Amino acid sequence: MRARPDACPGAWRRHEAADGALARFRPVGGATGAAELRLLAAAADTGPLELTSRGSWQVRGLSGQGADDLADDLSRVGGDAPLLDDLGRDVPCSVVASPRSPAVDAAARAIADALRGRTDVPGRLLIAVDDGSGDVLGLDADVTVVLGGVLHLAGEPTDRTGDPAALALAAIEAFLAVRCDAWRVAEVGADRVREAVTGWYRSPGERYQPVTADADPVLDADPVLEVLPRLGEVSRDAAGVLADLVDEGATLRVTPWRTVVLRDAPADARARLDGLVETGPSPWSTLSACVGAPRCAKAHTDVRGDLTRAIARGQAGGLLPAHWVGCERACGTPAGPVAVVEGTPSGVYRTVVRAGRVSR
Ligand code: SF4
């Protein structure tokens, strides 16, 4: 059990870093509109806009007033799945979804809209809506619903089936009912949460909705383009091109793999993004890094600069995912097998191969 509430930043709750306030925005299933992208990129004027490993946008180096203004501006954008709604409410935890399939959009929206503005939902909670392809199922989210399939809790399948949104919300309510101070389903045990799933979801309006019939999985057959911003860093130029492509009819989804998926993109989209993001096979595809110096005061070195130089020398980028960090805290270490390349006070990096996630 945790002895303190989580400190995950959001649109209104910022993390004070060495380079100023850090605000985080959680897109609903990765959905980001052109106007939102332009506002985020314009606000990130001290560095690139960032994608996180939970498919969130992150803006660094903000002043308190600048962060408030950004949130206010975003709340005026509107749309089906806004980062902030017109009441200024963001989604308190990450709701990720299979990025290639429109079939998951409605469920992701229903889940996110029911959670907006809630203060009893830990920011560490991860909700996933899978289209049946298994892509986000593999994230071992706290709550995963698979279209036409079963509810998964902390990566374990259960015997609960039903309407994906209603089922996810029932599971979230069940977790909140038994969690005490826990942030994650695994901390209280998936079985305890499963037993508390009643099959009914109590909406904020006190209206009860039954869990209904299974939905059929519908996989998206449309062509998609997936591109990789290096280390999740989206430059203002890249954001501008992406926003233009959305204006021209593409649907944009950011993913928990720090990539950007464009559905129904114009034929020349790849060419327009070349040089701004990785558009083909790339050594960057298996690499991640913490922010490092100078933006983190604890860092022993400029991690991202060191990594860039190592790639240029052909010394980084391979089949095994590698995560470069500036100190022993190893922030952002991804789940699964990974080589953690850690900067040390002596200026030398040491590498530790890990079999799975380390809780920090
Ligand atoms: S791993 Fe260390 S250097 Fe990197 S962000 Fe975390 S605290 Fe900072």
Boltz pocket constraint, residues with backbone or C-beta under 6 A from the ligand:
constraints:
  - pocket:
      binder: B
      contacts: [[A, 290], [A, 291], [A, 292], [A, 293], [A, 296], [A, 297], [A, 298], [A, 299], [A, 300], [A, 325], [A, 326], [A, 327], [A, 328], [A, 329], [A, 330], [A, 331]]
      max_distance: 6.0
